């Protein structure tokens, strides 16, 4: 049965917990790991605040760094390299700006200036899904595939820069949905791009919501304390 975009969005939002529950979440904290195809494990921690504030820390045994979106501009900092925090433009800025959208483009899509079009029924990664094409207000296109039974996002694909390099078709598969403050969030995803040369697995150990976060926490840092001392930064 073919369903229109409005019906699919409504079912997706209701399956996640409903619009009221989604909008009651005003901040989000995630911690876990990213593992690449060579087995390198990166510890990662991220904070979000409505409507579009983002800060991400990442650390390996050899290096550490952070990046973010302050609501207007993107920035990055690599303390282990001995460099100062700087604003960034171009592909890196585009990626962080899009990633900062708190709920993702399926929630209140029209209010944000996005356009959603149905793609019909198909199969992705062996799963029967409904496809939705989302044209972001900046013109970028992200196809979303909703599981036909749960209406959770099973996968997305889009042409986008990977680690601020040349844009590539990127496919991400989402699983392990769990409730956080009454809303369903994926805790496990696999991202593949560059014909498989880029392959990263995101495994979130913990997600928590509605902790107090000052907007200044997301600003370009004058100096970045270690992740262990993050309580002092809030």
C-alpha positions in Angstrom: 0.0 0.0 0.0 1.4 3.4 -1.0 1.3 6.1 1.7 1.7 9.8 1.3 4.4 11.8 2.9 2.1 13.4 5.6 0.8 10.0 6.7 4.3 8.5 6.9 5.7 11.5 8.9 2.7 11.3 11.3 3.2 7.5 11.8 7.0 8.0 12.3 6.5 10.8 14.8 3.9 8.8 16.8 6.1 5.7 16.7 9.0 7.6 18.3 6.8 8.8 21.1 4.7 11.7 19.7 5.5 15.3 18.9 4.9 16.5 22.5 7.4 14.0 24.0 9.9 14.8 21.3 9.7 18.6 21.8 10.0 18.2 25.6 13.6 17.0 25.1 15.6 20.2 25.1 19.1 18.9 25.5 20.7 15.5 24.8 24.0 13.9 25.8 25.5 10.8 24.0 28.6 8.8 24.8 30.0 5.7 23.1 32.5 4.6 20.5 33.1 4.9 16.8 35.0 1.9 15.2 36.4 2.1 11.6 36.9 -0.8 9.2 40.5 -1.3 10.4 39.3 -1.8 14.0 40.4 1.6 15.3 38.2 2.6 18.2 37.5 6.3 19.0 35.8 7.4 22.2 33.1 9.9 21.3 30.9 12.2 23.4 28.3 14.6 22.1 26.0 17.3 23.5 23.0 19.0 21.8 20.7 21.8 22.7 17.7 23.2 20.9 17.4 24.4 18.3 20.8 23.8 16.7 23.7 23.8 19.2 26.2 20.9 18.9 29.5 20.0 20.6 31.4 16.7 20.0 34.5 15.4 21.7 36.5 12.5 20.3 39.6 10.7 21.7 42.0 7.9 20.9 45.1 6.8 22.7 47.2 9.1 20.5 45.0 12.2 20.0 41.9 14.1 21.1 39.8 16.8 19.6 36.4 18.5 19.6 34.2 20.3 17.1 30.8 22.1 17.2 28.2 24.4 15.9 27.5 27.5 18.0 24.2 28.3 16.2 25.9 30.5 13.6 29.3 29.0 12.8 31.2 25.8 12.9 34.5 25.4 14.8 37.1 22.7 15.6 40.0 22.2 18.0 42.7 19.6 18.3 44.5 20.1 21.6 46.8 17.1 21.1 48.2 18.9 18.0 48.9 22.0 20.0 46.6 24.2 17.8 44.1 26.8 18.9 40.4 26.5 18.3 39.3 27.9 14.9 36.2 28.6 13.0 35.9 26.5 9.9 34.0 27.0 6.6 33.2 25.0 3.5 32.4 21.3 3.6 33.3 21.0 7.3 30.9 23.8 8.2 28.1 22.3 6.1 28.4 19.0 7.8 28.4 20.4 11.3 25.5 22.7 10.5 23.3 19.9 9.2 24.3 17.6 12.0 23.3 20.2 14.6 19.6 20.0 13.7 18.3 18.8 17.0 15.5 16.4 15.9 16.6 15.7 12.4 14.8 16.8 9.3 11.7 14.5 9.7 10.4 16.4 12.7 8.5 19.6 11.9 10.0 19.4 8.4 7.7 22.1 6.8 8.3 24.5 9.6 12.0 24.3 9.0 11.7 24.8 5.3 12.4 21.2 4.3 10.3 19.5 1.6 9.3 15.8 2.0 8.3 13.6 -0.9 7.2 9.9 -0.9 9.4 7.4 -2.7 7.1 4.4 -2.3 7.8 0.9 -1.0 11.2 -0.7 -1.4 13.7 -3.0 0.3 16.8 -1.7 2.1 19.3 -4.0 3.8 16.8 -6.8 3.4 14.1 -4.8 5.2 10.7 -3.8 3.7 10.6 0.0 4.0 8.8 3.2 2.9 11.0 5.8 1.3 10.9 9.5 1.9 13.0 12.0 0.0 13.8 15.1 2.1 15.1 18.2 0.3 16.6 20.3 3.0 16.2 24.1 2.9 19.8 24.4 1.7 19.1 22.1 -1.2 20.8 19.0 0.1 18.8 15.7 -0.3 18.6 13.0 2.3 16.5 9.9 1.6 15.0 8.3 4.7 13.7 4.7 4.8 11.1 3.9 7.4 10.6 0.3 8.5 7.2 -0.8 7.4 6.3 -2.3 10.8 7.9 0.0 13.3 8.1 3.2 11.3 11.5 3.8 12.8 14.3 5.0 10.4 15.9 1.9 9.1 18.4 3.7 6.8 19.3 7.0 5.2 21.4 7.8 2.2 22.7 11.1 0.9 25.6 12.6 -1.0 27.6 14.5 1.5 31.2 15.2 2.6 32.7 12.5 4.8 35.1 14.0 7.4 35.1 17.3 5.3 36.4 15.5 2.2 34.8 15.3 -1.2 31.1 14.5 -1.1 30.3 10.8 -1.5 27.1 8.7 -1.5 26.8 7.8 2.2 24.4 5.1 3.5 23.7 4.7 7.2 21.8 1.8 8.8 20.1 2.3 12.2 19.1 -0.3 14.8 18.9 -0.9 18.5 16.1 1.7 19.3 15.5 2.4 23.0 13.4 4.8 24.9 15.0 8.0 26.3 12.6 10.2 28.2 9.7 8.6 26.4 11.2 9.0 22.9 12.8 6.3 20.7 16.5 6.8 19.7 18.8 4.6 17.8 21.8 3.4 19.8 23.7 1.6 17.0 24.4 2.6 13.4 26.7 1.7 10.6 27.9 4.4 8.1 29.3 3.4 4.7 30.7 5.7 2.0 33.3 5.8 -0.8 32.2 2.4 -2.1 33.0 0.8 1.3 36.4 2.5 1.9 34.7 4.5 4.6 33.0 2.2 7.1 32.2 3.3 10.7 30.1 1.8 13.4 28.6 4.0 16.1 27.7 2.3 19.3 26.2 4.5 22.0 26.6 3.3 25.6 24.3 5.9 27.0 21.9 8.6 26.0 20.4 11.0 28.5 18.1 14.1 28.1 17.3 17.4 29.6 20.5 18.1 31.6 21.3 21.8 32.1 23.6 23.1 29.4 24.6 26.8 29.0 24.8 28.1 25.4 28.4 29.2 26.1 29.3 25.5 26.3 28.8 25.4 22.5 30.9 28.4 21.7 34.4 28.5 20.2 36.5 27.4 23.1 39.4 29.6 24.3 40.9 26.4 25.7 39.5 22.9 26.0 39.7 20.9 29.2 40.0 17.1 29.0 36.8 15.2 28.5 37.1 13.9 32.1 36.7 17.4 33.4 33.6 18.2 31.3 31.5 18.9 34.4 33.5 22.1 34.8 32.5 23.3 31.4 28.7 23.2 31.9 
